[in-house]
């Protein structure tokens, strides 16, 4: 193989992609990881629910992961995969790499590199399209979050406001009531909730407001919390933690280029795959949030491992067939 030929090309350098690369490299597969450096959890300083790494900095997890993967001989390319073509055994991925900083402080032009691979793992994940609320993006991942399992414990016994951007917000409110008795859900979407849901709120003391939130800001700029929420009628609420979430959008451009089928699910239209991550395209696997929109970091890492073990065995069978032909 030359420097652009690999057994497996992994697109996405988060927990899923790196764990897949780790397992494959330990099996002495020639592996390339293409990492655009845009993980979904880059806005938060802590991750939770990962045994032995609870509260760990997700950026530090990836730094350590890259070191481990490189230690087994895998290649990590910092850049963006822009096209993916080909078929099982003969894929090509075009990567646009960032320019390097020169000695005089300038940045050289970006370069394009074409990788060839026998198999592909897509672990590009998803992105959050937040509700169009002034100031929400600036607070995202710290004072304003999405996942009660990731950040609920830190909001225990405090004032929690759930901004209802969709009907899924009712789930957040129900889960947070387990952690605090001070929960308010606001937004016009609440008027569309089922009667049984609203009755459950009332029975557990969850307050409901039908005004939309138009602005989120810190009460004190020197502190992340509390936050002040301004409603469309001019009134305000204060919250020690805000839970919300918009549309979950898969980063599936490469999968669509390859012709992978999609399926409708509770999180929207997602790439169809079997339990190992194999898509409808032979030789193409998905892992992490590319396979499961609800996967937390530990689940994403495990899915990368699962895909890698199946891919390695698939390559072994291919190697056997090649040897027999020779």
C-alpha positions in Angstrom: 0.0 0.0 0.0 1.1 3.6 -0.7 0.6 6.4 1.8 -3.0 7.0 0.6 -4.1 3.4 0.7 -5.8 1.9 3.8 -7.7 -1.1 4.9 -10.3 1.2 6.6 -11.0 4.9 6.4 -12.7 6.3 9.5 -14.5 9.6 9.0 -15.0 11.3 12.3 -12.5 11.6 15.2 -14.9 11.5 18.1 -15.2 8.7 20.7 -16.9 6.4 18.1 -14.4 6.9 15.3 -11.4 6.8 17.6 -12.5 3.6 19.3 -13.1 1.9 15.9 -9.7 3.0 14.8 -8.1 1.7 18.0 -9.5 -1.8 17.7 -8.7 -2.0 14.0 -5.1 -0.7 14.5 -4.6 -3.2 17.2 -5.5 -5.9 14.7 -2.7 -4.5 12.5 -5.1 -3.0 10.0 -3.9 0.1 8.1 -6.3 2.8 9.3 -6.8 6.5 8.5 -9.0 8.7 10.7 -10.2 11.9 9.1 -11.1 14.4 11.9 -12.7 17.9 11.2 -12.4 18.8 14.9 -16.1 19.6 15.4 -17.5 17.1 18.0 -21.0 17.8 19.1 -20.0 18.1 22.8 -17.2 20.7 22.1 -19.3 23.3 23.9 -19.2 21.6 27.3 -16.3 21.1 29.7 -17.6 17.8 31.2 -19.1 14.5 30.1 -21.0 12.1 32.3 -22.3 8.6 32.4 -18.9 7.2 31.3 -17.7 4.7 33.9 -14.3 5.7 35.3 -14.4 9.0 33.3 -17.5 10.7 34.9 -17.0 14.5 34.8 -14.0 14.1 32.5 -13.2 16.9 29.9 -14.4 15.5 26.5 -11.6 17.3 24.7 -9.1 15.6 27.0 -10.7 12.2 26.2 -10.2 12.8 22.5 -6.6 14.0 23.0 -5.7 10.8 24.9 -7.6 8.7 22.3 -5.6 10.2 19.5 -2.4 9.4 21.2 -3.5 5.8 21.8 -4.6 5.4 18.2 -1.4 6.8 16.8 0.5 4.5 19.2 -0.8 1.5 17.2 0.3 3.0 13.9 -3.0 4.6 12.6 -2.9 7.8 10.7 -5.0 10.8 11.9 -5.6 13.5 9.3 -6.9 16.9 10.5 -9.3 18.0 7.8 -12.8 17.6 6.3 -13.9 14.7 4.1 -15.8 16.4 1.3 -16.6 13.4 -1.0 -16.9 9.7 -0.8 -17.3 7.4 -3.8 -16.7 3.8 -4.9 -17.9 0.4 -3.7 -17.0 -2.4 -1.3 -13.2 -2.9 -1.5 -12.5 0.2 -3.5 -13.7 3.4 -1.9 -12.2 6.8 -2.3 -12.6 9.7 0.2 -11.4 13.2 -0.8 -10.1 15.1 2.2 -9.5 18.9 2.4 -6.8 19.4 5.0 -6.2 22.8 6.7 -3.2 24.8 5.7 -0.2 24.8 8.1 1.1 27.9 9.9 4.3 29.1 8.3 7.4 30.6 10.1 6.2 34.2 9.3 2.8 33.6 10.9 0.9 33.2 7.7 -1.2 30.1 6.9 -0.5 28.0 3.8 -3.2 27.1 1.4 -5.4 24.1 2.2 -4.6 20.9 0.3 -6.8 18.1 -1.1 -5.9 14.5 -0.6 -7.6 11.4 -1.9 -7.6 8.3 0.3 -8.4 4.8 -0.9 -9.9 2.2 1.4 -11.4 -1.3 1.4 -14.0 -0.4 4.0 -15.4 2.9 5.5 -16.7 3.9 8.9 -18.7 7.0 9.1 -18.8 8.5 12.6 -19.5 12.2 11.7 -22.3 12.4 14.3 -24.9 15.1 14.4 -25.4 18.8 15.1 -28.0 20.7 17.2 -30.1 23.3 15.4 -31.1 25.4 18.4 -34.3 27.3 18.7 -33.9 30.9 17.4 -33.6 32.5 20.8 -31.3 35.4 21.4 -28.3 34.5 23.5 -29.1 30.8 23.7 -26.0 29.8 21.6 -23.7 31.7 23.9 -25.0 29.7 26.9 -25.1 26.3 25.1 -23.3 23.5 26.8 -22.9 25.3 30.1 -25.9 27.0 31.6 -28.2 25.7 28.8 -28.1 22.0 28.0 -30.1 19.2 26.4 -29.6 15.9 28.3 -30.9 15.2 31.8 -28.6 12.1 31.9 -25.5 14.2 31.0 -26.2 17.3 33.2 -29.2 16.5 35.4 -27.3 15.7 38.5 -25.5 19.0 38.4 -28.9 20.8 38.4 -30.4 18.8 41.3 -32.4 20.7 44.0 -32.2 23.9 41.9 -34.5 26.0 39.7 -34.9 24.3 36.3 -36.6 25.8 33.3 -37.3 23.6 30.3 -37.7 25.6 27.1 -40.2 23.7 25.0 -39.0 23.9 21.4 -40.8 20.6 20.6 -43.0 18.0 22.2 -39.8 16.2 23.2 -39.4 18.8 25.9 -42.0 17.1 28.0 -39.6 14.2 28.4 -36.9 16.5 29.7 -39.3 18.0 32.2 -40.5 14.6 33.5 -36.9 13.4 33.9 -35.7 16.6 35.7 -38.6 16.4 38.2 -36.8 13.4 39.6 -33.9 15.6 40.5 -35.6 18.8 41.7 -39.0 19.9 42.8 -38.6 23.3 41.1 -39.3 22.6 37.4 -41.0 25.0 34.9 -41.7 24.2 31.3 -42.4 27.2 29.0 -43.2 27.7 25.3 -46.3 27.8 23.0 -45.6 24.1 22.3 -47.0 23.3 25.7 -50.5 24.1 24.4 -50.1 21.1 22.0 -49.2 18.6 24.7 -51.6 15.7 25.4 -54.0 16.1 28.3 -52.4 13.1 30.1 -49.0 14.8 29.9 -50.3 18.0 31.4 -52.2 16.1 34.1 -48.9 14.4 35.0 -47.2 17.7 35.2 -49.9 19.0 37.5 -49.7 16.0 39.7 -46.0 16.3 40.2 -45.9 20.1 40.6 -44.3 21.0 37.3 -45.3 24.5 36.3 -46.4 25.2 32.8 -46.2 28.5 30.9 -47.4 29.1 27.3 -45.3 32.1 26.5 -42.2 31.7 24.3 -38.7 32.5 25.5 -37.1 35.3 23.3 -33.8 35.8 25.2 -31.4 33.9 27.4 -28.7 35.8 29.3 -26.6 35.5 32.4 -27.8 37.4 35.5 -24.1 38.1 36.4 -21.7 38.1 33.5 -18.9 36.9 35.8 -20.9 33.7 36.6 -22.4 31.0 34.3 -25.5 30.7 36.5 -28.2 31.7 37.1 -29.7 32.6 33.8 -32.4 35.1 33.1 -35.1 34.2 30.5 -37.1 36.9 28.9 -40.6 35.9 27.6 -42.5 37.3 24.7 -44.8 39.2 27.0 -41.9 41.0 28.6 -41.9 39.0 31.8 -38.8 37.2 33.1 -37.8 34.0 34.8 -34.6 33.0 36.5 -33.1 29.5 36.3 -30.1 27.8 37.7 -30.2 25.5 34.7 -32.0 25.5 31.4 -32.8 22.4 29.4 -33.9 22.6 25.8 -33.0 21.3 22.4 -33.9 21.9 18.8 -33.7 19.7 15.7 -31.1 17.0 15.6 -29.5 17.0 12.2 -27.3 14.1 11.1 -24.0 15.0 9.4 -24.8 12.4 6.7 -23.6 14.1 3.5 -21.0 11.4 2.8 -23.6 8.6 3.5 -26.0 10.2 1.1 -23.2 10.4 -1.6 -22.6 6.7 -1.1 -26.3 6.0 -1.5 -27.0 4.7 2.1 -30.7 4.2 2.8 -32.4 6.2 5.6 -35.3 5.3 7.9 -37.7 7.5 9.9 -37.3 7.3 13.7 -38.1 9.2 16.9 -35.2 11.6 16.3 -36.0 12.1 12.6 -34.7 10.7 9.3 -31.5 8.7 10.1 -29.2 6.3 8.2 -30.5 2.8 8.4 -28.1 0.2 9.8 -28.0 -3.2 11.4 -26.9 -3.8 15.1 -23.2 -3.8 14.0 -23.6 -0.4 12.2 -23.5 -1.9 8.7 -25.5 0.3 6.3 -27.4 -0.7 3.1 -24.1 0.0 1.3 -21.8 -3.1 1.4 -18.5 -2.1 3.1 -19.9 1.1 4.8 -20.5 1.2 8.5 -21.8 3.9 10.8 -21.0 4.4 14.5 -21.8 6.8 17.3 -24.5 9.4 16.7 -24.3 8.5 13.0 -25.9 5.2 14.0 -27.9 6.3 17.0 -29.0 9.9 17.6 -29.4 9.2 21.3 -26.0 7.7 22.0 -24.1 9.2 24.9 -20.3 9.1 24.7 -19.8 5.7 26.2 -22.5 4.2 23.9 -20.8 5.9 20.9 -17.4 4.5 21.9 -18.9 1.0 22.2 -20.6 1.2 18.8 -17.2 2.0 17.3 -15.7 -1.1 18.9 -18.6 -3.2 17.7 -18.3 -2.0 14.1 -14.5 -2.5 14.2 -14.6 -6.1 15.2 -17.1 -6.9 12.5 -15.1 -5.0 9.9 -11.9 -6.8 10.8 -13.5 -10.2 10.5 -15.0 -9.1 7.2 -11.6 -8.1 6.0 -10.2 -11.5 7.2 -12.7 -13.3 5.0 -11.6 -11.1 2.1 -8.0 -11.8 2.8 -8.7 -15.5 2.8 -10.5 -15.3 -0.6 -7.6 -13.3 -2.0 -5.1 -15.9 -0.8 -7.1 -18.7 -2.3 -7.2 -17.0 -5.6 -3.4 -16.6 -5.6 
